[in-house]
Every structure is written in structure tokens, then in C-alpha cells.
Amino acid sequence: METKKAPVPRRRRKRKGIKYRQVSFKLTESQKKALDRYCKTHKLTPVRFMKTLVNNHVARYKTEPPPPSYVTENQLELFDSESAE
């Protein structure tokens, strides 16, 4: 009888950690009260609320990778021949 070998578990690569930077700013008493009131009614934490605001505004300025080029060396030059005539 043949014995089956147990499959060797594959190891996953460890993800690269996210680097965080600390930012601080000051609020007036009335601004802090309004922020707390807003967060309480919408069931948010002040940090989560500020992060969503920042993410919404900063998303426009993120760098996007260039689109992939689908042109290859062996591609036909159909349109170049028409313009030459």
C-alpha cells in the first residue's frame, strides 16, 4: 500500500506595514462641542470623522499609475499606410 504525503502548507509573505504620521491641530471650544455633537448623532468617533474628511479631499491628488500600453512591436500599421497615400 502507498501512503499519501501530507500537503506542505504554503507560507504567505508578510505584508509591508503602513507608515503613519502624526498630525495635530487646535480647535476652539465651540468647534470641539460642535464636533462632539456631530459625532454623537452620526455614531462616529472624531478621529474616524476627520480621516474620512481628509481622505475625500486628498483622493483627488493621489498619483495614479500610467495606463498599460497595448502597442507591441509586431502590431500592424494600418493607419500609417493610409496617411502616406
VMD Tcl script that builds the backbone (N, CA, C; Angstrom):
set m [mol new atoms 255]
animate dup $m
set s [atomselect $m all]
$s set {name element resname resid chain x y z} {
  {N N MET 1 A 0.812 -1.193 0.000}
  {CA C MET 1 A 0.000 0.000 0.000}
  {C C MET 1 A 0.855 1.255 0.000}
  {N N GLU 2 A 0.380 2.231 -0.746}
  {CA C GLU 2 A 1.100 3.503 -0.802}
  {C C GLU 2 A 0.556 4.452 0.252}
  {N N THR 3 A 1.430 5.192 0.870}
  {CA C THR 3 A 0.992 6.192 1.838}
  {C C THR 3 A 1.000 7.556 1.154}
  {N N LYS 4 A -0.025 8.319 1.446}
  {CA C LYS 4 A -0.132 9.657 0.864}
  {C C LYS 4 A 0.673 10.634 1.695}
  {N N LYS 5 A 1.372 11.497 1.000}
  {CA C LYS 5 A 2.134 12.530 1.694}
  {C C LYS 5 A 1.200 13.673 2.056}
  {N N ALA 6 A 1.375 14.196 3.206}
  {CA C ALA 6 A 0.579 15.342 3.634}
  {C C ALA 6 A 1.033 16.568 2.856}
  {N N PRO 7 A 0.085 17.392 2.380}
  {CA C PRO 7 A 0.488 18.590 1.633}
  {C C PRO 7 A 1.256 19.562 2.526}
  {N N VAL 8 A 2.273 20.129 1.970}
  {CA C VAL 8 A 3.098 21.087 2.700}
  {C C VAL 8 A 2.378 22.437 2.698}
  {N N PRO 9 A 2.123 23.009 3.867}
  {CA C PRO 9 A 1.425 24.301 3.888}
  {C C PRO 9 A 2.303 25.394 3.286}
  {N N ARG 10 A 1.694 26.219 2.469}
  {CA C ARG 10 A 2.421 27.334 1.853}
  {C C ARG 10 A 2.480 28.500 2.820}
  {N N ARG 11 A 3.621 29.132 2.829}
  {CA C ARG 11 A 3.771 30.298 3.698}
  {C C ARG 11 A 3.422 31.547 2.915}
  {N N ARG 12 A 2.653 32.386 3.550}
  {CA C ARG 12 A 2.287 33.652 2.928}
  {C C ARG 12 A 3.353 34.686 3.254}
  {N N ARG 13 A 3.582 35.564 2.292}
  {CA C ARG 13 A 4.526 36.654 2.548}
  {C C ARG 13 A 3.900 37.654 3.500}
  {N N LYS 14 A 4.728 38.186 4.355}
  {CA C LYS 14 A 4.252 39.179 5.303}
  {C C LYS 14 A 4.040 40.501 4.579}
  {N N ARG 15 A 2.908 41.119 4.839}
  {CA C ARG 15 A 2.609 42.398 4.213}
  {C C ARG 15 A 3.533 43.489 4.733}
  {N N LYS 16 A 3.827 44.423 3.841}
  {CA C LYS 16 A 4.632 45.567 4.245}
  {C C LYS 16 A 3.752 46.491 5.093}
  {N N GLY 17 A 4.273 46.942 6.201}
  {CA C GLY 17 A 3.498 47.768 7.119}
  {C C GLY 17 A 3.195 49.148 6.562}
  {N N ILE 18 A 2.123 49.729 7.045}
  {CA C ILE 18 A 1.730 51.082 6.645}
  {C C ILE 18 A 2.399 52.066 7.593}
  {N N LYS 19 A 2.996 53.094 7.029}
  {CA C LYS 19 A 3.636 54.109 7.855}
  {C C LYS 19 A 2.620 55.209 8.162}
  {N N TYR 20 A 2.517 55.569 9.410}
  {CA C TYR 20 A 1.597 56.612 9.833}
  {C C TYR 20 A 2.386 57.833 10.273}
  {N N ARG 21 A 1.812 58.988 10.075}
  {CA C ARG 21 A 2.403 60.245 10.529}
  {C C ARG 21 A 1.404 60.931 11.443}
  {N N GLN 22 A 1.898 61.545 12.472}
  {CA C GLN 22 A 1.039 62.205 13.437}
  {C C GLN 22 A 0.826 63.659 13.033}
  {N N VAL 23 A -0.438 64.105 13.125}
  {CA C VAL 23 A -0.802 65.483 12.803}
  {C C VAL 23 A -1.607 66.007 13.987}
  {N N SER 24 A -1.338 67.216 14.387}
  {CA C SER 24 A -2.107 67.798 15.484}
  {C C SER 24 A -2.517 69.216 15.115}
  {N N PHE 25 A -3.666 69.625 15.632}
  {CA C PHE 25 A -4.153 70.993 15.426}
  {C C PHE 25 A -5.079 71.336 16.582}
  {N N LYS 26 A -5.372 72.602 16.708}
  {CA C LYS 26 A -6.179 73.066 17.825}
  {C C LYS 26 A -7.570 73.468 17.340}
  {N N LEU 27 A -8.566 73.247 18.214}
  {CA C LEU 27 A -9.944 73.657 17.954}
  {C C LEU 27 A -10.390 74.578 19.079}
  {N N THR 28 A -11.288 75.482 18.750}
  {CA C THR 28 A -11.877 76.309 19.798}
  {C C THR 28 A -12.889 75.454 20.562}
  {N N GLU 29 A -13.341 75.963 21.690}
  {CA C GLU 29 A -14.315 75.220 22.494}
  {C C GLU 29 A -15.599 74.973 21.720}
  {N N SER 30 A -16.053 75.983 21.001}
  {CA C SER 30 A -17.304 75.815 20.258}
  {C C SER 30 A -17.140 74.822 19.107}
  {N N GLN 31 A -15.971 74.825 18.459}
  {CA C GLN 31 A -15.724 73.852 17.398}
  {C C GLN 31 A -15.688 72.436 17.955}
  {N N LYS 32 A -15.061 72.262 19.126}
  {CA C LYS 32 A -14.980 70.937 19.753}
  {C C LYS 32 A -16.367 70.443 20.160}
  {N N LYS 33 A -17.201 71.341 20.695}
  {CA C LYS 33 A -18.557 70.954 21.076}
  {C C LYS 33 A -19.376 70.558 19.847}
  {N N ALA 34 A -19.226 71.327 18.769}
  {CA C ALA 34 A -19.956 71.006 17.546}
  {C C ALA 34 A -19.487 69.674 16.965}
  {N N LEU 35 A -18.184 69.430 16.999}
  {CA C LEU 35 A -17.634 68.164 16.516}
  {C C LEU 35 A -18.161 67.001 17.339}
  {N N ASP 36 A -18.161 67.140 18.652}
  {CA C ASP 36 A -18.663 66.076 19.520}
  {C C ASP 36 A -20.146 65.820 19.267}
  {N N ARG 37 A -20.924 66.888 19.112}
  {CA C ARG 37 A -22.358 66.748 18.849}
  {C C ARG 37 A -22.605 66.025 17.518}
  {N N TYR 38 A -21.850 66.413 16.496}
  {CA C TYR 38 A -21.991 65.775 15.173}
  {C C TYR 38 A -21.635 64.291 15.260}
  {N N CYS 39 A -20.526 63.977 15.907}
  {CA C CYS 39 A -20.080 62.586 16.010}
  {C C CYS 39 A -21.062 61.743 16.816}
  {N N LYS 40 A -21.656 62.331 17.837}
  {CA C LYS 40 A -22.610 61.584 18.649}
  {C C LYS 40 A -23.877 61.275 17.848}
  {N N THR 41 A -24.362 62.229 17.073}
  {CA C THR 41 A -25.588 61.998 16.298}
  {C C THR 41 A -25.359 61.031 15.138}
  {N N HIS 42 A -24.165 61.030 14.554}
  {CA C HIS 42 A -23.869 60.142 13.426}
  {C C HIS 42 A -23.139 58.865 13.849}
  {N N LYS 43 A -22.969 58.672 15.167}
  {CA C LYS 43 A -22.311 57.490 15.735}
  {C C LYS 43 A -20.926 57.264 15.135}
  {N N LEU 44 A -20.118 58.317 15.201}
  {CA C LEU 44 A -18.742 58.277 14.720}
  {C C LEU 44 A -17.807 58.682 15.847}
  {N N THR 45 A -16.557 58.353 15.677}
  {CA C THR 45 A -15.545 58.906 16.570}
  {C C THR 45 A -14.965 60.137 15.872}
  {N N PRO 46 A -14.453 61.089 16.617}
  {CA C PRO 46 A -13.873 62.271 15.979}
  {C C PRO 46 A -12.724 61.926 15.027}
  {N N VAL 47 A -11.909 60.934 15.383}
  {CA C VAL 47 A -10.787 60.552 14.523}
  {C C VAL 47 A -11.304 59.982 13.202}
  {N N ARG 48 A -12.291 59.087 13.267}
  {CA C ARG 48 A -12.848 58.487 12.050}
  {C C ARG 48 A -13.486 59.559 11.169}
  {N N PHE 49 A -14.179 60.519 11.779}
  {CA C PHE 49 A -14.803 61.605 11.024}
  {C C PHE 49 A -13.750 62.443 10.294}
  {N N MET 50 A -12.672 62.799 11.004}
  {CA C MET 50 A -11.630 63.617 10.371}
  {C C MET 50 A -10.891 62.849 9.287}
  {N N LYS 51 A -10.660 61.543 9.499}
  {CA C LYS 51 A -9.989 60.742 8.480}
  {C C LYS 51 A -10.820 60.664 7.204}
  {N N THR 52 A -12.137 60.515 7.329}
  {CA C THR 52 A -12.977 60.460 6.124}
  {C C THR 52 A -12.962 61.785 5.395}
  {N N LEU 53 A -12.976 62.887 6.137}
  {CA C LEU 53 A -12.898 64.208 5.500}
  {C C LEU 53 A -11.585 64.366 4.740}
  {N N VAL 54 A -10.493 64.005 5.379}
  {CA C VAL 54 A -9.188 64.144 4.748}
  {C C VAL 54 A -9.090 63.233 3.525}
  {N N ASN 55 A -9.535 61.989 3.650}
  {CA C ASN 55 A -9.471 61.056 2.525}
  {C C ASN 55 A -10.288 61.530 1.336}
  {N N ASN 56 A -11.457 62.111 1.589}
  {CA C ASN 56 A -12.289 62.613 0.486}
  {C C ASN 56 A -11.602 63.747 -0.266}
  {N N HIS 57 A -10.910 64.615 0.440}
  {CA C HIS 57 A -10.269 65.755 -0.204}
  {C C HIS 57 A -8.924 65.396 -0.834}
  {N N VAL 58 A -8.203 64.477 -0.231}
  {CA C VAL 58 A -6.870 64.133 -0.705}
  {C C VAL 58 A -6.924 63.134 -1.866}
  {N N ALA 59 A -8.011 62.406 -2.005}
  {CA C ALA 59 A -8.122 61.373 -3.046}
  {C C ALA 59 A -7.909 61.957 -4.442}
  {N N ARG 60 A -8.243 63.219 -4.630}
  {CA C ARG 60 A -8.075 63.858 -5.947}
  {C C ARG 60 A -6.615 64.039 -6.325}
  {N N TYR 61 A -5.723 64.063 -5.352}
  {CA C TYR 61 A -4.328 64.376 -5.612}
  {C C TYR 61 A -3.398 63.168 -5.544}
  {N N LYS 62 A -3.974 61.970 -5.405}
  {CA C LYS 62 A -3.145 60.768 -5.386}
  {C C LYS 62 A -2.582 60.517 -6.775}
  {N N THR 63 A -1.366 60.026 -6.825}
  {CA C THR 63 A -0.769 59.712 -8.112}
  {C C THR 63 A -1.304 58.376 -8.598}
  {N N GLU 64 A -1.693 58.340 -9.868}
  {CA C GLU 64 A -2.208 57.121 -10.457}
  {C C GLU 64 A -1.143 56.526 -11.363}
  {N N PRO 65 A -1.042 55.213 -11.403}
  {CA C PRO 65 A -0.058 54.601 -12.293}
  {C C PRO 65 A -0.455 54.831 -13.749}
  {N N PRO 66 A 0.526 54.969 -14.651}
  {CA C PRO 66 A 0.179 55.197 -16.053}
  {C C PRO 66 A -0.566 53.997 -16.632}
  {N N PRO 67 A -1.491 54.224 -17.567}
  {CA C PRO 67 A -2.232 53.099 -18.141}
  {C C PRO 67 A -1.294 52.189 -18.922}
  {N N PRO 68 A -1.601 50.900 -18.957}
  {CA C PRO 68 A -0.712 49.972 -19.670}
  {C C PRO 68 A -0.744 50.234 -21.177}
  {N N SER 69 A 0.391 50.079 -21.814}
  {CA C SER 69 A 0.492 50.285 -23.255}
  {C C SER 69 A 0.201 48.959 -23.949}
  {N N TYR 70 A -0.759 48.984 -24.869}
  {CA C TYR 70 A -1.146 47.771 -25.573}
  {C C TYR 70 A -0.455 47.661 -26.931}
  {N N VAL 71 A 0.425 48.582 -27.249}
  {CA C VAL 71 A 1.118 48.569 -28.529}
  {C C VAL 71 A 2.300 47.608 -28.435}
  {N N THR 72 A 2.413 46.733 -29.423}
  {CA C THR 72 A 3.533 45.799 -29.454}
  {C C THR 72 A 4.365 46.050 -30.700}
  {N N GLU 73 A 5.525 45.437 -30.750}
  {CA C GLU 73 A 6.411 45.629 -31.898}
  {C C GLU 73 A 5.819 45.059 -33.172}
  {N N ASN 74 A 5.071 43.987 -33.080}
  {CA C ASN 74 A 4.536 43.314 -34.266}
  {C C ASN 74 A 3.149 43.819 -34.666}
  {N N GLN 75 A 2.726 44.931 -34.116}
  {CA C GLN 75 A 1.395 45.436 -34.419}
  {C C GLN 75 A 1.360 45.984 -35.854}
  {N N LEU 76 A 0.232 45.735 -36.541}
  {CA C LEU 76 A 0.080 46.214 -37.915}
  {C C LEU 76 A 0.019 47.733 -37.957}
  {N N GLU 77 A 0.491 48.298 -39.032}
  {CA C GLU 77 A 0.452 49.745 -39.191}
  {C C GLU 77 A -0.559 50.098 -40.260}
  {N N LEU 78 A -1.824 49.831 -39.982}
  {CA C LEU 78 A -2.900 50.055 -40.945}
  {C C LEU 78 A -3.120 51.535 -41.202}
  {N N PHE 79 A -3.107 52.306 -40.130}
  {CA C PHE 79 A -3.441 53.716 -40.275}
  {C C PHE 79 A -2.278 54.537 -40.819}
  {N N ASP 80 A -1.061 54.093 -40.602}
  {CA C ASP 80 A 0.091 54.802 -41.133}
  {C C ASP 80 A 0.135 54.717 -42.652}
  {N N SER 81 A -0.277 53.598 -43.253}
  {CA C SER 81 A -0.227 53.444 -44.693}
  {C C SER 81 A -1.269 54.319 -45.383}
  {N N GLU 82 A -2.421 54.565 -44.744}
  {CA C GLU 82 A -3.468 55.395 -45.341}
  {C C GLU 82 A -3.045 56.863 -45.369}
  {N N SER 83 A -2.376 57.320 -44.316}
  {CA C SER 83 A -1.988 58.722 -44.251}
  {C C SER 83 A -0.839 59.031 -45.232}
  {N N ALA 84 A -0.068 58.020 -45.606}
  {CA C ALA 84 A 1.063 58.221 -46.529}
  {C C ALA 84 A 0.586 58.393 -47.970}
  {N N GLU 85 A -0.607 57.889 -48.280}
  {CA C GLU 85 A -1.092 57.965 -49.673}
  {C C GLU 85 A -1.569 59.331 -50.081}
}
mol reanalyze $m
mol bondsrecalc $m
mol representation Tube
mol addrep $m
